[in-house]
Amino acid sequence: MKYKVSLLLTLGLLLTASTGFAAVKYQSLTNDNGDVLFQERPMTHVTNSNRTEDDDKRISLMNHIWVNEIKPGEAAIIYIVPNNPNQELYLKANSHIVKDFSTLQKMVKIPGKTLAKQIPGKGKEKFTFQKASVHMEHGMDLYKLSETEKADIANKLLLEAQASGKDYALMPVPFTDEFWLTTLTYTNGKNKISLDILNSQDTGTVTASYDENIKATSRKININGQDVIQRTLGGGTSEFIWVYEDPKTKFAYHYVLRAAQGNVSNEELMRIVKTMIPAVKK
């Protein structure tokens, strides 16, 4: 999960450094067995005092290559030649940008759940799917490679970089057919809402860390028999967080619904959540 947490922090999804709570009770969401699937905690700022000037230069070049050389829907191992005495490798990817809904359905599969092409709004209004950003699982995990395997990749990429005369080399990495994060955007005129879905699989509790210096409130509400966290920012806008756990695989899917643009009230968002969460059968 390490690369996922890093990206979540970068994107501000679920793990958010710009939104916080002031003297409020932190909430959590559990499954039927009482296992915590999602929890809120205060942000603890940790600085890496061991970073050297070499590290800063290498990471700066790596980030530049990540942004400019890896296209949407691609993943690659990046090897930086200068300032890299320990032959560090970086596995980076950019999300697939999907505008065709049928393609999205093939990529984002949640057992027992279907994606909505349209979402009911106020009255007869509807929010219609516009696009999605989809992160698929990488077909390789650097953290699971042995030191020998990583050294072999680094030496191979070093030779490629030297042969090309560049300061770096890339090794493409395939994706699996399992998604781990997607953000769907729906529009209704000038109004937009976004729905994040994080597939944390069976890796345990997902923790959202918030900066307590910025005022916000958090409360747990019940919608159709399911616990939902309503997180309200200082300006009065809310986002709604809930978790679905597949009974067979025990994979947990974390949902976050928020207004992305225009004039979408908290009441309307709550009505939308009610259409997404089926009533619990008694």
C-alpha positions as CSV (number, residue, x, y, z in Angstrom):
1,M,0.0,0.0,0.0
2,K,3.0,2.3,0.3
3,Y,2.8,3.8,-3.2
4,K,-0.9,4.1,-2.9
5,V,-0.7,6.2,0.3
6,S,1.9,8.4,-1.3
7,L,-0.4,9.1,-4.2
8,L,-3.4,9.6,-2.0
9,L,-1.5,12.3,-0.1
10,T,-0.5,13.9,-3.4
11,L,-4.0,14.0,-4.8
12,G,-5.7,14.9,-1.5
13,L,-8.1,12.0,-1.7
14,L,-9.2,10.4,1.6
15,L,-5.8,11.3,3.2
16,T,-5.9,15.1,3.1
17,A,-3.5,17.6,4.5
18,S,-5.6,20.7,3.7
19,T,-8.7,19.9,5.7
20,G,-9.0,19.4,9.4
21,F,-11.0,19.3,12.6
22,A,-11.0,21.6,15.5
23,A,-12.0,19.9,18.8
24,V,-14.4,17.4,17.3
25,K,-14.9,13.7,17.8
26,Y,-13.1,11.7,15.2
27,Q,-15.3,9.1,13.5
28,S,-14.8,5.6,12.2
29,L,-16.7,3.0,10.1
30,T,-16.8,-0.7,10.9
31,N,-18.1,-3.9,9.4
32,D,-20.7,-6.2,10.9
33,N,-17.9,-7.9,13.0
34,G,-16.8,-4.6,14.5
35,D,-13.6,-4.4,12.5
36,V,-12.6,-0.8,11.7
37,L,-12.5,-0.3,8.0
38,F,-12.1,3.5,8.0
39,Q,-11.0,5.9,10.7
40,E,-10.2,9.6,11.1
41,R,-7.1,10.8,13.0
42,P,-5.3,14.1,13.5
43,M,-2.4,14.8,11.1
44,T,1.0,14.3,12.5
45,H,3.7,16.1,10.5
46,V,6.8,14.1,10.1
47,T,9.9,15.6,8.4
48,N,12.6,13.4,6.9
49,S,15.7,14.9,8.3
50,N,17.9,12.2,6.7
51,R,17.2,13.5,3.1
52,T,20.4,14.7,1.5
53,E,21.0,17.2,-1.3
54,D,21.6,14.2,-3.6
55,D,18.1,12.9,-2.6
56,D,16.5,16.3,-3.3
57,K,18.1,16.6,-6.8
58,R,17.3,13.0,-7.7
59,I,13.7,13.2,-6.6
60,S,13.2,16.5,-8.4
61,L,14.4,15.0,-11.7
62,M,12.3,11.9,-11.1
63,N,9.1,14.0,-10.5
64,H,9.9,15.9,-13.7
65,I,10.2,12.7,-15.7
66,W,7.0,11.3,-14.1
67,V,5.0,14.3,-15.2
68,N,6.5,14.7,-18.7
69,E,7.5,11.3,-19.8
70,I,4.9,8.9,-18.5
71,K,1.6,9.3,-20.3
72,P,-1.9,8.9,-18.9
73,G,-2.6,5.2,-18.5
74,E,1.1,4.2,-18.3
75,A,3.3,2.9,-15.6
76,A,7.1,2.7,-15.5
77,I,10.1,2.2,-13.3
78,I,12.3,5.3,-13.4
79,Y,16.0,5.1,-12.9
80,I,17.9,8.3,-12.3
81,V,21.7,8.3,-13.1
82,P,23.1,11.4,-11.3
83,N,22.9,11.7,-7.5
84,N,22.0,8.1,-7.2
85,P,24.8,6.2,-5.4
86,N,22.4,3.6,-4.0
87,Q,20.7,2.9,-7.4
88,E,17.3,3.8,-6.2
89,L,14.3,2.8,-8.4
90,Y,10.9,4.5,-8.6
91,L,7.7,2.9,-9.8
92,K,5.4,5.6,-11.0
93,A,2.1,5.7,-13.0
94,N,-0.5,8.1,-14.3
95,S,-4.1,7.3,-14.2
96,H,-6.2,6.3,-17.2
97,I,-8.6,9.0,-18.3
98,V,-11.8,7.3,-19.3
99,K,-14.7,9.0,-21.1
100,D,-16.5,6.0,-22.4
101,F,-18.8,4.6,-19.8
102,S,-18.8,1.0,-21.1
103,T,-15.0,1.0,-21.0
104,L,-15.2,2.3,-17.4
105,Q,-17.5,-0.6,-16.4
106,K,-14.9,-3.1,-17.7
107,M,-12.1,-1.5,-15.6
108,V,-13.9,-0.7,-12.4
109,K,-15.6,-3.8,-11.1
110,I,-17.1,-4.0,-7.7
111,P,-18.8,-7.3,-6.8
112,G,-22.5,-6.9,-6.2
113,K,-22.4,-3.2,-7.2
114,T,-23.0,-1.4,-10.5
115,L,-21.7,2.0,-11.6
116,A,-24.3,4.6,-12.3
117,K,-24.2,6.3,-15.7
118,Q,-26.8,8.8,-14.4
119,I,-27.5,9.9,-10.8
120,P,-30.8,11.5,-9.8
121,G,-30.6,15.1,-8.7
122,K,-33.4,17.5,-7.6
123,G,-36.8,16.8,-9.1
124,K,-36.4,15.5,-12.6
125,E,-32.8,16.6,-12.9
126,K,-30.0,14.1,-13.4
127,F,-26.2,14.2,-13.1
128,T,-24.7,12.4,-16.1
129,F,-21.3,10.7,-16.2
130,Q,-18.7,12.9,-17.9
131,K,-15.3,11.2,-17.3
132,A,-13.3,9.2,-14.8
133,S,-9.7,8.9,-13.6
134,V,-8.8,5.3,-13.0
135,H,-5.7,3.9,-11.3
136,M,-5.2,0.2,-12.0
137,E,-3.0,-2.1,-9.9
138,H,0.6,-2.3,-11.0
139,G,1.8,-5.6,-12.4
140,M,5.0,-5.3,-10.4
141,D,5.6,-4.3,-6.8
142,L,9.1,-3.0,-6.0
143,Y,8.6,-3.7,-2.3
144,K,8.3,-7.4,-3.1
145,L,11.5,-7.7,-5.2
146,S,14.7,-9.0,-3.7
147,E,17.8,-6.8,-3.5
148,T,19.3,-8.8,-6.3
149,E,16.3,-8.3,-8.6
150,K,16.3,-4.6,-8.0
151,A,20.0,-4.4,-8.6
152,D,19.6,-6.3,-11.9
153,I,16.9,-3.8,-13.0
154,A,19.0,-0.8,-12.0
155,N,22.1,-2.0,-13.8
156,K,20.0,-2.7,-17.0
157,L,18.5,0.8,-16.9
158,L,21.9,2.4,-16.2
159,L,23.3,0.8,-19.4
160,E,20.2,2.0,-21.4
161,A,20.7,5.5,-20.0
162,Q,24.4,5.6,-20.9
163,A,23.7,4.2,-24.4
164,S,21.1,6.9,-25.0
165,G,23.1,9.7,-23.5
166,K,20.3,10.6,-21.1
167,D,20.3,11.1,-17.3
168,Y,17.6,8.5,-16.9
169,A,15.9,5.4,-18.3
170,L,12.4,4.0,-18.1
171,M,11.2,0.4,-17.9
172,P,7.4,0.0,-18.8
173,V,5.4,-1.9,-16.2
174,P,2.0,-3.5,-17.1
175,F,-1.2,-3.1,-15.2
176,T,-3.4,-5.9,-13.8
177,D,-7.1,-5.9,-14.4
178,E,-7.8,-4.8,-10.8
179,F,-8.5,-1.1,-10.0
180,W,-7.4,0.5,-6.7
181,L,-8.7,4.1,-7.1
182,T,-11.1,5.9,-9.3
183,T,-12.7,9.3,-9.4
184,L,-15.9,9.7,-11.4
185,T,-17.2,13.1,-12.5
186,Y,-20.9,13.7,-13.1
187,T,-22.4,16.9,-14.5
188,N,-25.7,18.6,-14.5
189,G,-25.4,21.9,-16.4
190,K,-22.8,24.0,-14.6
191,N,-23.0,21.7,-11.5
192,K,-20.5,18.9,-11.0
193,I,-20.2,16.2,-8.4
194,S,-17.3,13.7,-7.9
195,L,-17.3,10.2,-6.5
196,D,-14.1,8.7,-5.3
197,I,-13.9,4.9,-4.9
198,L,-10.8,3.4,-3.2
199,N,-10.4,-0.4,-3.3
200,S,-8.3,-1.1,-0.2
201,Q,-8.7,-4.8,-0.8
202,D,-8.2,-6.8,2.4
203,T,-5.3,-4.7,3.7
204,G,-7.0,-3.5,6.9
205,T,-8.0,-0.1,8.2
206,V,-7.8,3.0,5.9
207,T,-6.8,6.1,8.0
208,A,-7.7,9.6,7.0
209,S,-5.4,12.2,8.6
210,Y,-6.5,15.8,9.0
211,D,-4.8,19.0,9.9
212,E,-6.5,20.2,13.1
213,N,-5.6,23.9,12.4
214,I,-8.4,24.3,9.9
215,K,-12.0,24.2,11.2
216,A,-14.3,21.4,10.1
217,T,-16.8,19.2,11.7
218,S,-17.5,15.5,11.4
219,R,-20.6,13.5,12.4
220,K,-21.8,10.0,11.8
221,I,-25.3,9.6,10.3
222,N,-27.3,6.6,9.2
223,I,-28.5,6.3,5.7
224,N,-30.7,3.3,4.7
225,G,-29.3,1.3,7.6
226,Q,-25.6,2.1,6.9
227,D,-23.2,4.4,8.8
228,V,-22.0,7.4,6.8
229,I,-19.6,10.1,7.8
230,Q,-20.6,13.6,6.9
231,R,-17.5,15.8,6.9
232,T,-18.3,19.5,6.8
233,L,-15.7,22.1,6.0
234,G,-15.5,25.7,7.4
235,G,-17.4,27.1,4.3
236,G,-20.3,24.8,5.0
237,T,-19.8,22.3,2.1
238,S,-19.9,18.6,3.0
239,E,-18.5,15.4,1.7
240,F,-20.0,12.0,2.5
241,I,-17.9,8.9,3.3
242,W,-19.0,5.3,3.5
243,V,-17.6,1.8,3.0
244,Y,-18.9,-1.3,1.3
245,E,-17.2,-4.6,2.2
246,D,-17.8,-7.5,-0.2
247,P,-19.0,-10.4,1.9
248,K,-17.1,-13.0,-0.2
249,T,-13.7,-11.4,-0.8
250,K,-13.8,-9.1,2.2
251,F,-12.4,-6.4,0.0
252,A,-13.4,-2.9,1.3
253,Y,-14.5,-0.2,-1.1
254,H,-14.4,3.3,0.3
255,Y,-16.7,5.9,-1.3
256,V,-16.4,9.7,-1.0
257,L,-19.1,11.9,-2.6
258,R,-18.5,15.7,-2.9
259,A,-19.6,18.7,-4.9
260,A,-16.9,19.5,-7.4
261,Q,-18.3,22.7,-9.0
262,G,-21.3,24.9,-9.1
263,N,-24.2,25.1,-6.6
264,V,-24.8,21.6,-5.2
265,S,-26.2,21.7,-1.6
266,N,-25.4,19.3,1.2
267,E,-29.1,18.3,1.2
268,E,-28.9,17.3,-2.5
269,L,-25.7,15.4,-1.9
270,M,-27.4,13.5,0.9
271,R,-30.3,12.7,-1.4
272,I,-27.8,11.3,-3.9
273,V,-26.1,9.2,-1.3
274,K,-29.5,7.7,-0.4
275,T,-29.8,6.5,-4.0
276,M,-26.4,4.9,-3.9
277,I,-26.9,3.0,-0.7
278,P,-29.6,0.4,-0.9
279,A,-31.8,-0.1,2.2
280,V,-30.7,-2.9,4.5
281,K,-32.9,-5.9,4.2
282,K,-34.6,-6.9,7.4
